[in-house]
Amino acid sequence: MHIDARTIENNAIIEGDICIVGAGAAGISMALDFMNTKYKVVLLESGGFEYDSRLQELNDGSTSGQKYFPLQSTRLRYFGGTTGHWTGLCTPLDSLDFKKREHVPNSGWPITKTDLDPFYERAQKTLQLGPYNYEYSYWKNQRPNLIAYPLDENIIRTKIWQINPSRFGSLYRDSIINAPNIHLYTYASAINIDANETASAVDSILITNESGKKQEVRAKYFVMACGAIQNARLLLSSRKQATNGLGNDFDVVGRYFMEHLDIKAGELWLFETFETDLYSWGPTKAELALTEGTQFKNKTLNATVSVHSPLAVGKHVKPLIETWQDNDPRKALEQTDNRSLMSKILRLKSKISQPTAFDMDCNAEQAPNPNSRITLSDEIDYFGVQKVHLRWELTPLDKHSIRSTLALIGQQMGASGLGRVKLKEFLEDESDTGFPELVSGGFHHMGTTRMHDDPKKGVVDANCMVHGMTNLFIAGSGCFPTSGAANPTLTLIALSHRLSDYLKENFEAI
């Protein structure tokens, strides 16, 4: 069922069993879980079904620290959310990503990968991917030409991705609208979370739109699925019953913002051509990574290295951080499309000459850092809500990990007789812990409402319930304690399915 909130009378009260704020990947996945159940689900979406430049302005904010993209264009405000412009790369986190690593401060999840495996399998279906199998040997049997570089498997592993750029807006629009127990409200921007006097439970959420009308949403349980930045923003700005914001008794909300560091870190020069489809884009794609034992031995974060782009292509392609600098995501995407078109042309030309030199694009985990954070600025948006400020702050461990990963791959390339690796200039000086401006992110916002058993170290518990509150939950990658090197969509959907099951199983008991 679909309702345009602009048509509802002012000060109306909307009631349901569960209120989900945000109709992106997390919110829609949870709504699908509750289809055809006895529960009335209120699903709130700030935008409509198409891009709206005025609503997009609500994402605006300022940044400092490491250079970052304009916040206004990193997320999309309409049904389907930012699945509207993602590339579809999917892979689960590794088992080690959930572990406490002594060389990685603030690492460790209160759940394991084994806990999440059944929900990863469900997420595969939600994303319309292939089987939940990311073993290289399995895919090698499916496609014999997926030949790996003959490197020491005790040091270097093959990390597999599956690819399907599912646009949730078109994929699940009809299913959500036609579900009698799912009440989708578009043009319903959440502007405040109203709690009881002790701030131990949410009473209602206030929504509004450009008509100037406001409505109150009441439910037994509330799930914030607005993305890592906007979830933190709503918690921090809801201060009527909690001076520091809801769930923020220990000043953790907004902290530990993480991205995936995306950067050209080196060049691979093979001695001769190596025929394989393994590292190219297709139904699957593989990258090089360090094994768990190698990471612990060398005290690195997780990272993967792509070697699919010939050097003849890469030298003509600017870093994404340079081309994606427009507040309007359509214009920023146009610049990216133009860049991609040129890349495709050059790649076709380079295939004729059988390239032996490749860019080594590193996608690296960011260390969880409490000083990398979201705060509220003094500016307000046109609904009167304070805008956000992002300080993106990297650490020496981040740079050490990238340098070590490339160096170890280079050593193995040499030992195997395949070729040599040349580090980019910014990695040559081991005493230099800073990063150049050409470091991009993956639009992967993580960590601002992190999961931890201790409320002094996290915002939500192992079940994604906000510490100290009995009916407020967070869905999405903001709950990640660490980021790993895997794109977050598959994991955040798996966590969302897990949260759905928890709510169903404990609906009366919570």
C-alpha positions as CSV (number, residue, x, y, z in Angstrom):
1,M,0.0,0.0,0.0
2,H,1.3,3.4,-1.0
3,I,0.4,6.8,0.6
4,D,1.8,10.1,-0.4
5,A,2.4,11.9,3.0
6,R,1.8,15.3,1.3
7,T,-1.9,14.3,1.0
8,I,-2.4,13.5,4.7
9,E,-3.9,16.1,7.0
10,N,-1.6,18.1,9.3
11,N,-1.0,16.6,12.7
12,A,-2.4,13.3,11.7
13,I,-1.4,10.2,13.7
14,I,-0.1,7.2,11.8
15,E,0.0,3.9,13.7
16,G,1.6,0.5,13.1
17,D,3.3,-2.4,14.8
18,I,6.8,-1.6,13.3
19,C,8.0,1.6,11.8
20,I,11.0,1.4,9.4
21,V,12.6,4.8,8.6
22,G,14.2,4.6,5.2
23,A,13.4,2.7,2.1
24,G,16.9,1.8,0.8
25,A,18.5,-1.6,0.8
26,A,18.2,-2.2,4.5
27,G,14.6,-0.9,4.9
28,I,13.2,-2.6,1.9
29,S,14.9,-5.9,2.8
30,M,13.2,-5.8,6.2
31,A,9.8,-4.8,4.7
32,L,10.0,-7.8,2.4
33,D,10.6,-10.0,5.5
34,F,7.4,-8.8,7.0
35,M,5.2,-9.1,3.9
36,N,2.1,-11.2,4.4
37,T,2.5,-11.4,8.2
38,K,0.1,-10.2,10.9
39,Y,2.2,-7.1,11.6
40,K,1.4,-3.7,10.2
41,V,4.6,-2.1,8.9
42,V,4.9,1.6,8.4
43,L,7.8,2.2,5.9
44,L,8.8,5.8,5.6
45,E,10.7,7.2,2.6
46,S,11.9,10.8,2.6
47,G,11.5,11.1,-1.2
48,G,9.3,9.7,-3.9
49,F,9.9,7.2,-6.7
50,E,12.1,9.6,-8.7
51,Y,15.0,11.9,-8.1
52,D,14.0,15.2,-6.5
53,S,16.8,17.9,-6.4
54,R,15.1,19.8,-3.6
55,L,14.9,16.7,-1.3
56,Q,18.5,15.8,-2.2
57,E,19.6,19.0,-0.5
58,L,18.7,17.4,2.8
59,N,21.9,15.3,2.5
60,D,24.0,18.5,2.5
61,G,26.8,18.8,5.0
62,S,30.4,19.9,5.5
63,T,33.6,17.9,5.7
64,S,37.1,18.2,7.1
65,G,40.2,16.1,7.5
66,Q,40.9,13.8,4.6
67,K,39.3,15.2,1.4
68,Y,35.9,13.6,0.8
69,F,33.0,13.8,-1.7
70,P,30.2,16.3,-1.3
71,L,27.9,14.7,1.2
72,Q,24.8,15.9,-0.7
73,S,25.6,13.6,-3.6
74,T,26.8,10.4,-1.8
75,R,23.3,9.2,-1.0
76,L,20.1,9.2,-2.9
77,R,16.7,10.2,-1.4
78,Y,14.1,8.3,-3.1
79,F,12.6,4.8,-3.0
80,G,15.4,2.3,-3.4
81,G,18.0,4.6,-1.9
82,T,21.6,4.5,-3.0
83,T,21.1,1.2,-4.8
84,G,20.1,3.7,-7.6
85,H,23.8,4.2,-8.4
86,W,25.8,1.3,-7.1
87,T,28.0,-1.1,-9.2
88,G,26.6,-4.3,-7.7
89,L,29.8,-5.8,-6.3
90,C,28.9,-8.3,-3.6
91,T,31.0,-10.4,-1.3
92,P,30.7,-11.4,2.4
93,L,33.1,-10.2,5.1
94,D,35.9,-12.6,5.9
95,S,35.9,-14.6,9.2
96,L,38.8,-12.6,10.5
97,D,36.8,-9.3,10.1
98,F,34.6,-10.4,13.0
99,K,37.6,-11.2,15.2
100,K,39.3,-9.2,17.8
101,R,42.7,-8.3,16.3
102,E,45.2,-7.0,18.9
103,H,47.0,-4.9,16.2
104,V,43.7,-3.3,15.2
105,P,42.4,-1.0,18.0
106,N,38.6,-1.2,18.6
107,S,38.3,-4.3,16.5
108,G,36.0,-7.3,17.1
109,W,32.3,-8.0,16.6
110,P,30.0,-9.5,19.3
111,I,28.8,-12.0,16.6
112,T,30.8,-14.3,14.2
113,K,30.6,-14.9,10.5
114,T,29.1,-18.3,11.3
115,D,26.2,-16.4,13.1
116,L,25.6,-14.4,9.9
117,D,26.1,-17.2,7.3
118,P,22.4,-18.2,7.1
119,F,21.4,-14.6,6.6
120,Y,24.1,-14.1,3.9
121,E,22.4,-16.9,2.1
122,R,19.0,-15.1,2.3
123,A,20.7,-11.8,1.2
124,Q,22.0,-13.6,-1.9
125,K,18.4,-14.2,-2.9
126,T,17.3,-10.6,-2.0
127,L,20.1,-9.3,-4.3
128,Q,19.3,-12.0,-7.0
129,L,22.8,-13.3,-6.9
130,G,24.1,-16.8,-7.5
131,P,24.7,-19.4,-4.9
132,Y,26.2,-18.4,-1.5
133,N,29.6,-19.7,-2.4
134,Y,32.6,-17.5,-2.7
135,E,35.3,-20.2,-2.9
136,Y,37.6,-19.8,-5.8
137,S,37.6,-23.6,-6.5
138,Y,33.8,-23.6,-7.0
139,W,33.9,-20.8,-9.6
140,K,36.9,-22.3,-11.3
141,N,34.8,-25.4,-12.0
142,Q,32.0,-23.2,-13.5
143,R,34.4,-21.3,-15.7
144,P,37.6,-23.1,-16.6
145,N,39.4,-19.9,-17.8
146,L,39.3,-18.4,-14.3
147,I,43.0,-19.2,-13.9
148,A,44.7,-17.7,-10.8
149,Y,48.3,-16.4,-10.7
150,P,50.4,-19.2,-9.3
151,L,51.2,-17.5,-6.0
152,D,51.9,-19.0,-2.6
153,E,48.4,-19.8,-1.2
154,N,49.7,-19.5,2.3
155,I,50.4,-15.8,1.7
156,I,48.1,-14.6,-1.1
157,R,44.4,-15.6,-1.5
158,T,41.9,-15.1,-4.2
159,K,38.9,-13.0,-3.1
160,I,35.7,-13.5,-5.2
161,W,32.9,-11.1,-5.9
162,Q,29.6,-11.7,-7.5
163,I,28.1,-8.9,-9.5
164,N,24.5,-7.8,-9.9
165,P,23.6,-4.1,-9.8
166,S,20.1,-4.7,-8.4
167,R,18.1,-1.4,-8.3
168,F,15.8,-2.0,-5.4
169,G,13.5,0.9,-6.5
170,S,12.4,-0.9,-9.6
171,L,13.0,-4.5,-8.4
172,Y,10.7,-4.3,-5.3
173,R,8.4,-1.3,-5.9
174,D,5.4,-3.3,-7.0
175,S,5.9,-6.0,-4.3
176,I,6.0,-3.3,-1.5
177,I,3.0,-1.3,-2.9
178,N,0.9,-4.4,-3.4
179,A,1.5,-5.9,0.1
180,P,-1.6,-5.2,2.2
181,N,0.3,-5.0,5.5
182,I,3.1,-2.8,4.3
183,H,2.2,0.9,4.3
184,L,4.8,2.8,2.3
185,Y,4.7,6.6,3.0
186,T,6.6,8.6,0.5
187,Y,7.6,12.3,1.0
188,A,7.8,11.5,4.7
189,S,11.1,12.9,6.1
190,A,11.8,12.0,9.7
191,I,12.9,15.1,11.6
192,N,12.8,14.0,15.3
193,I,12.6,10.9,17.4
194,D,10.4,11.5,20.5
195,A,11.2,9.3,23.5
196,N,9.5,8.8,26.8
197,E,10.7,11.0,29.8
198,T,13.5,8.6,30.8
199,A,14.7,8.2,27.2
200,S,14.3,4.4,27.5
201,A,11.8,3.9,24.7
202,V,10.6,5.7,21.6
203,D,7.0,7.0,21.7
204,S,6.8,8.4,18.2
205,I,8.7,9.8,15.2
206,L,7.8,13.2,13.7
207,I,7.7,13.4,9.9
208,T,7.2,16.3,7.5
209,N,7.5,17.3,3.8
210,E,7.5,20.5,1.7
211,S,3.8,20.9,2.1
212,G,4.5,22.1,5.6
213,K,2.4,19.4,7.2
214,K,3.7,17.3,10.0
215,Q,2.5,13.9,11.1
216,E,3.3,11.7,14.1
217,V,4.2,8.0,13.6
218,R,3.5,5.7,16.5
219,A,4.6,2.0,16.7
220,K,5.7,-0.7,19.1
221,Y,9.1,-0.9,17.5
222,F,11.1,1.5,15.4
223,V,14.0,0.7,13.0
224,M,16.3,3.4,11.7
225,A,17.4,2.5,8.2
226,C,18.5,5.9,6.9
227,G,22.1,5.1,6.3
228,A,25.1,5.6,8.6
229,I,25.2,9.4,8.4
230,Q,21.5,10.1,8.6
231,N,20.9,7.6,11.4
232,A,23.6,9.3,13.5
233,R,22.2,12.7,12.6
234,L,18.7,11.8,13.8
235,L,19.9,10.3,17.0
236,L,22.1,13.3,17.8
237,S,19.5,15.9,16.9
238,S,16.7,14.2,19.0
239,R,17.6,15.9,22.3
240,K,14.3,16.7,24.0
241,Q,14.6,13.8,26.4
242,A,18.4,13.2,26.1
243,T,20.7,16.2,26.2
244,N,23.4,14.6,24.1
245,G,21.0,12.8,21.8
246,L,19.3,9.4,22.0
247,G,21.6,6.5,22.6
248,N,24.5,8.8,23.2
249,D,25.0,8.7,26.9
250,F,28.7,7.8,26.3
251,D,29.4,10.1,23.3
252,V,29.7,7.2,20.8
253,V,27.0,8.1,18.3
254,G,28.6,9.4,15.1
255,R,32.1,8.1,16.0
256,Y,34.1,5.5,14.1
257,F,32.9,6.6,10.7
258,M,34.6,4.3,8.2
259,E,35.0,4.2,4.5
260,H,36.9,1.8,2.1
261,L,40.0,3.5,0.9
262,D,40.1,3.2,-2.9
263,I,43.4,4.2,-4.4
264,K,45.8,3.3,-7.2
265,A,48.6,1.9,-5.0
266,G,50.9,0.3,-7.5
267,E,51.7,-1.1,-10.9
268,L,52.0,-4.8,-11.9
269,W,54.5,-5.5,-14.7
270,L,54.3,-9.1,-15.9
271,F,57.2,-10.6,-17.8
272,E,54.8,-12.1,-20.4
273,T,51.1,-12.2,-21.0
274,F,48.9,-14.3,-18.7
275,E,45.7,-15.6,-20.2
276,T,42.9,-15.5,-17.7
277,D,39.4,-14.1,-17.1
278,L,39.6,-14.4,-13.4
279,Y,40.5,-10.7,-12.6
280,S,38.1,-9.2,-15.2
281,W,34.6,-7.9,-14.8
282,G,31.9,-10.6,-15.5
283,P,29.4,-12.6,-13.5
284,T,32.2,-12.8,-11.0
285,K,35.4,-10.9,-10.4
286,A,38.5,-11.8,-8.3
287,E,41.0,-9.7,-6.5
288,L,44.3,-10.4,-4.7
289,A,44.4,-10.4,-0.9
290,L,46.5,-11.5,2.0
291,T,45.6,-14.6,4.0
292,E,44.5,-14.3,7.6
293,G,47.8,-15.6,8.9
294,T,49.7,-13.1,6.8
295,Q,47.6,-10.2,8.0
296,F,48.2,-11.1,11.6
297,K,51.9,-11.7,11.1
298,N,52.4,-8.4,9.3
299,K,49.9,-6.5,11.5
300,T,47.8,-5.2,8.6
301,L,44.2,-4.4,8.1
302,N,42.2,-6.3,5.4
303,A,42.6,-5.1,1.8
304,T,42.0,-6.4,-1.7
305,V,43.9,-5.5,-4.9
306,S,42.4,-5.3,-8.3
307,V,44.5,-6.0,-11.4
308,H,41.9,-5.8,-14.2
309,S,42.7,-2.4,-15.6
310,P,45.7,-2.1,-18.1
311,L,48.1,0.6,-17.3
312,A,47.4,2.1,-20.8
313,V,43.8,2.7,-19.5
314,G,44.6,3.8,-16.0
315,K,47.0,6.6,-16.9
316,H,44.1,8.4,-18.6
317,V,41.6,7.9,-15.7
318,K,41.5,10.4,-12.8
319,P,40.7,9.3,-9.3
320,L,37.0,9.3,-8.4
321,I,37.7,11.8,-5.6
322,E,38.5,14.3,-8.4
323,T,35.7,13.6,-10.8
324,W,32.9,13.2,-8.2
325,Q,32.8,16.7,-6.7
326,D,29.4,18.1,-7.7
327,N,26.6,18.4,-5.2
328,D,24.2,17.1,-7.9
329,P,24.8,13.3,-8.1
330,R,23.5,13.3,-11.7
331,K,26.2,15.6,-12.8
332,A,28.8,13.8,-10.8
333,L,27.7,10.5,-12.3
334,E,27.8,12.0,-15.8
335,Q,31.5,12.7,-15.2
336,T,32.0,9.2,-14.1
337,D,30.1,7.8,-17.1
338,N,32.3,9.9,-19.4
339,R,35.4,8.5,-17.7
340,S,34.0,4.9,-18.0
341,L,33.3,5.3,-21.7
342,M,36.9,6.4,-22.3
343,S,38.1,3.5,-20.2
344,K,36.2,1.0,-22.3
345,I,37.5,2.3,-25.5
346,L,41.1,2.3,-24.3
347,R,40.6,-1.2,-22.8
348,L,39.5,-2.5,-26.1
349,K,42.5,-1.0,-27.8
350,S,44.8,-2.4,-25.2
351,K,43.5,-5.9,-25.7
352,I,44.9,-6.0,-29.2
353,S,48.4,-5.6,-27.9
354,Q,48.0,-8.2,-25.1
355,P,48.8,-5.9,-22.1
356,T,51.3,-7.0,-19.5
357,A,51.2,-3.9,-17.3
358,F,48.3,-3.2,-15.0
359,D,47.1,-0.7,-12.4
360,M,46.9,-2.2,-8.9
361,D,43.8,-0.6,-7.4
362,C,43.6,-1.2,-3.7
363,N,40.4,-1.3,-1.8
364,A,41.4,-1.2,1.9
365,E,39.7,-1.5,5.3
366,Q,39.9,1.6,7.4
367,A,40.9,1.2,11.0
368,P,38.0,2.1,13.4
369,N,39.0,5.5,14.7
370,P,36.8,7.4,17.2
371,N,38.1,10.7,15.8
372,S,36.7,9.9,12.4
373,R,33.1,11.0,13.1
374,I,29.8,12.7,12.3
375,T,28.8,15.7,14.4
376,L,26.1,18.3,14.0
377,S,27.0,21.7,12.5
378,D,25.4,25.1,13.3
379,E,23.7,25.2,9.9
380,I,20.1,23.9,9.5
381,D,18.3,22.5,6.6
382,Y,14.9,23.8,5.3
383,F,13.1,21.5,7.8
384,G,15.0,23.1,10.7
385,V,17.2,20.1,11.4
386,Q,20.9,20.7,12.0
387,K,23.1,19.6,9.1
388,V,26.0,17.2,9.6
389,H,29.7,17.7,9.6
390,L,32.0,14.8,8.7
391,R,35.6,14.6,9.8
392,W,37.2,11.8,7.8
393,E,40.4,10.9,9.7
394,L,42.8,8.2,8.7
395,T,45.6,6.6,10.7
396,P,49.2,5.4,10.2
397,L,47.8,1.8,10.4
398,D,45.7,2.5,7.3
399,K,48.8,3.5,5.2
400,H,51.0,0.7,6.7
401,S,48.4,-1.8,5.6
402,I,48.2,-0.7,2.0
403,R,52.0,-0.5,1.7
404,S,52.5,-3.9,3.2
405,T,49.8,-5.5,1.1
406,L,51.3,-4.3,-2.1
407,A,54.8,-5.2,-1.0
408,L,53.9,-8.7,-0.1
409,I,52.0,-9.2,-3.4
410,G,55.1,-7.9,-5.1
411,Q,57.4,-10.3,-3.3
412,Q,55.2,-13.2,-4.4
413,M,55.1,-12.0,-8.0
414,G,58.8,-12.0,-8.0
415,A,59.2,-15.4,-6.3
416,S,56.8,-17.0,-8.8
417,G,58.7,-15.5,-11.8
418,L,55.5,-13.7,-13.0
419,G,56.7,-10.2,-12.8
420,R,57.4,-7.2,-10.6
421,V,55.3,-4.7,-8.6
422,K,56.1,-1.0,-8.5
423,L,54.7,1.0,-5.6
424,K,53.2,4.4,-6.2
425,E,55.3,7.3,-5.0
426,F,53.2,8.1,-2.0
427,L,54.0,4.7,-0.5
428,E,57.8,4.7,-1.0
429,D,58.7,6.5,2.2
430,E,57.8,4.2,5.1
431,S,58.2,7.0,7.6
432,D,55.5,9.1,5.8
433,T,52.1,8.2,7.4
434,G,50.0,10.8,5.6
435,F,47.7,10.3,2.6
436,P,47.5,12.4,-0.6
437,E,44.2,13.9,-1.7
438,L,43.8,11.3,-4.5
439,V,42.5,8.8,-1.9
440,S,38.9,8.0,-2.8
441,G,36.2,6.3,-0.9
442,G,33.6,3.8,-2.1
443,F,30.5,5.7,-0.9
444,H,30.6,3.0,1.8
445,H,29.5,4.8,5.0
446,M,30.0,2.5,8.0
447,G,30.5,2.6,11.7
448,T,28.6,5.6,13.2
449,T,26.2,3.5,15.3
450,R,28.6,0.6,15.9
451,M,27.7,-2.8,17.5
452,H,29.3,-3.6,20.8
453,D,28.2,-5.4,24.0
454,D,29.5,-2.5,26.1
455,P,27.4,0.7,25.8
456,K,30.5,2.7,26.4
457,K,32.1,1.3,23.2
458,G,29.1,0.9,21.0
459,V,25.6,2.3,20.2
460,V,23.8,-1.0,19.5
461,D,24.0,-4.5,21.0
462,A,24.5,-7.7,19.1
463,N,20.8,-7.6,18.0
464,C,21.1,-4.0,16.7
465,M,19.0,-2.6,19.6
466,V,20.1,0.8,20.8
467,H,21.7,0.5,24.2
468,G,19.4,1.7,27.0
469,M,16.3,1.7,24.8
470,T,13.8,-1.1,24.6
471,N,12.2,-0.5,21.2
472,L,14.7,1.4,19.0
473,F,16.9,-0.6,16.5
474,I,19.4,0.4,13.8
475,A,19.7,-1.3,10.4
476,G,22.5,-0.9,8.0
477,S,26.3,-0.6,7.8
478,G,26.5,2.0,10.5
479,C,26.3,-1.0,12.9
480,F,29.6,-2.4,11.6
481,P,32.4,-2.4,14.3
482,T,34.9,-2.9,11.5
483,S,34.6,-2.5,7.8
484,G,36.7,-5.3,6.3
485,A,37.5,-4.9,2.7
486,A,34.2,-6.2,1.3
487,N,31.6,-3.9,-0.2
488,P,29.0,-3.5,2.6
489,T,25.7,-4.1,0.8
490,L,25.5,-7.9,1.1
491,T,26.5,-7.7,4.8
492,L,24.1,-4.9,5.7
493,I,21.2,-6.9,4.0
494,A,22.2,-10.0,5.9
495,L,22.2,-8.1,9.2
496,S,18.7,-6.6,8.2
497,H,17.3,-10.1,7.7
498,R,18.8,-11.2,11.0
499,L,17.1,-8.2,12.7
500,S,13.8,-9.1,11.1
501,D,14.0,-12.6,12.5
502,Y,14.9,-11.2,16.0
503,L,11.9,-8.9,15.9
504,K,9.5,-11.7,14.8
505,E,10.8,-14.1,17.5
506,N,10.7,-11.5,20.3
507,F,7.9,-9.3,19.3
508,E,5.9,-9.7,22.4
509,A,8.8,-10.3,24.8
510,I,11.0,-7.3,24.0
